[in-house]
Each structure stands twice: as structure tokens, then as C-alpha cells.
Amino acid sequence: MTPHAIFERIRSRWLAGYPTFDAALLTEDITLETPFSNHSLTGRDRVLAYITAGHAAIPFRLTACHTRAIHETSNPGTIIIEYELSGAMTATGATATAPFVVVLTTRDGKVAGWREYQPDTIAAAMQGKLP
């Protein structure tokens, strides 16, 4: 699978209510990073456990994913994607949209690296916890 096809599969998973990744999408040595929250994990089992637990804990459902831009890099297995996710709180129906940027690195048709720059305020905004 190409990096573009992998992102489309991930996007489809989000909108269908599934966690970002499943085991078939990941290399054994995947690295997941979220630099704004100083979080980094390496290894398929660790990443899947983190993603599955996080997905189970989110109090909202994703309703849209708009790809703003996809940037090619000098590495054909790496693309940079700018996108927006929209969601609705399951308890209240409150909605919000947030911008994201991810550096997606693939190897042998699987995700080898996912470095996502995300706002920490999206869940807080949706729950009415921002001033």
C-alpha cells in the first residue's frame, strides 16, 4: 500500500468509529510520536495497546476528516498530511473541529512512523472546559 492509500484507510477507520490502527497496518517496530504532548512509543504491541485504550476512553465520535494538503517528501515512503478532524460529544452533542499535521512514514506497505502534531485543547473545547 502507498502512504496515500494507508492514510485513506486510517481516515476510513476514524469515520467508521474504529481505532486509528489495526495490527495489519503496522510494522513490528513502528514509532508513534506526539511531540506536543512529549509522548513516544515504539513497537506494534505497545502502540496498539495505547491506541486501543485511548479510543475506548474518548468521549466523542469523529464525524468528519477533511484533508487540507498532502506534501510529498524526498522519501517516497513518507508524506506530510495536514487535516482537520471534526467530532461530537456523545453525551451532549457539542461539536468541535481541530487541525492536525502528521508525518506518515511507511515501509513495505505498512506504517513505520506516525508523528502527529495535535492540539491538546480539542477534547477540552468539546467538553466546555476552556475559559
Buried (B, 14 or more C-beta within 10 A) or exposed (E): BEBBEBBBBBBEBBBEEEBBBBEEBBBEEBBBBBEEEEEEBEBBEEBBEBBBEEBEEBEBEBEBBEEEEBEEEEEEBBBBBBBEBBBBBEEEEBBBBBBBBBBBBBEEBBBBBBBBBBEEEBBEBBBEEEE
